[in-house]
């Protein structure tokens, strides 16, 4: 798939066909893309927890915030929840300065997922203490992001930014998720 098309297809999906399994081997392949991505000072300080198990997923789901701009939406209902998660951790015994590495690897994982016909969402709104306790994560690991993954069950549409300049995403009456984007000329400063 051409890179631009891959990026256009890689949206922040928040509703999924929960019954469509993502195999553990697929999650490992996605983390391998992360492993091969750039790492600040080549510390390779990020670690990962993989979950495609419904019982483990049920422990992860309630610790996540889903869409801050959709104030009345509590997140996907049962049946539309992710079928897998990758939790991105920083190993504090290697360094405490994680830089932007978790963003780099998350994008690598999501582009890989998109190429395989899946989709996902980077989630930084995490009740970290609760999730650490639920999964018994050793204190040396700091939770940086959770990546929700699955077969997308929603349509996400990019559209030009309106004259009012409002960048807030929103859902219409049909559940279509709209994401306003600034134009290329608006973001390039010569």
Number of C-alpha atoms within 10 A of each C-alpha: 8 6 9 9 9 15 15 12 17 22 21 19 22 24 25 25 17 22 14 14 16 21 14 14 9 13 22 14 15 21 23 15 18 26 16 11 17 13 19 12 7 8 12 19 21 23 18 19 15 17 21 19 15 15 9 15 18 12 14 23 19 14 18 17 14 22 17 12 10 13 8 8 11 11 18 15 11 11 12 19 24 32 23 27 25 23 20 25 21 23 22 15 9 13 12 13 12 21 10 10 19 20 15 14 23 26 19 20 27 27 23 23 22 23 15 12 13 20 28 27 22 23 18 15 15 19 14 16 13 14 18 17 12 13 12 9 15 10 12 13 19 20 24 19 21 24 21 29 32 29 26 24 15 16 14 22 15 13 12 12 15 11 6 6 11 11 13 12 17 15 14 8 6 8 11 13 18 16 18 17 17 14 11 8 8 8 8 7 6 4
